[in-house]
Amino acid sequence: MTARAMPQPAVPDPMAGPVQRWAVLGTGWIAAQFVRALQQNTNQRVVAVGSRTQARAEEFAVEHGIERAYGSYEELVAAADVDVVYVATGHLDHFAHAKLALEAGRPVLIEKPMTPTVAEARELVELARAKGLFAMEAVWTLALPRYSVVRQVLASGMLGEVVEVSANLGERLVDHHRAMDPAQGGGAMNDIGTYVMMFANEVLPGLRVAAAHGMRHAVAGVEAPGAIGQFHALLADGRDRLATVSASMMADTPTTAYVAGTEATLVLDAPFYQPGPVVVRFHDGEELRYDEPALAHTQLFWEALEVARCLDAGLAESPLRPLDQTLATLSLMERARELMGDPLR
């Protein structure tokens, strides 16, 4: 029998790749994490930031050592010496802000979900393709070294035929000012459900939602329906291979994932969507393991390196996250919401 071996990540050198000049549209938590990750780990340059007010843009620029600050998004996307715009505003603003950047002729990296609705995402995809501009949904997970290993394991056939996929993500966020607010696109689907849906559809492309059930989070003293705080969904492909996914912002859950095959099972310990180990357990008892530190959001820079690589190569889409795969994931999310009686308001 051929000796089994765990593949190693095939990723670029963070300090040696093509340099792009980044403009950051938005000044919230994820924008700050993204900028720090680039500045501390890569040769990428963050040259501009934009906010709704000049004061907030300047505050963010001073905090992060960014040379230019703009008090409107229109000024930001029109700024000279910018190669790519990172859209880091709220879920419901992604469409307008990504469209603004694309119409200004700027390539874009758009925070996930690209938009909460398939219709808006499709419009952005069509606009980017019509203009020949790069666009990518910022699913940082897929650019991580950990997921380079996952892709190689799946491509090698090491698992045999994949028969089942499962992914769970849970973090108690009931007191978060935005995450549980339906008026801001909050709820378990957009904030964390996108990860489990993405994972399932990456492993088994072409999935459909067979069933979905959600539980709303009731807010004390508020009569209006709360956001879907947790959900479970059953997905299936054309061969009736199954994927089970679940997400909760009402409780801390294991946040693990696995891919089960006829020869072995791939296991991703918590949190499955961040840096961490990859374990392959064979039915005969042998186990292969890849390890890396659990460095969390300090590793957001890997998605920026993928954008830089694609722009340098003249690509309009990333092979790690093609636009059609983004649309497929959003379609799963939208259909699950429909089955839960929770169309996006």
Disulfide bonds with the S-S distance in Angstrom:
none
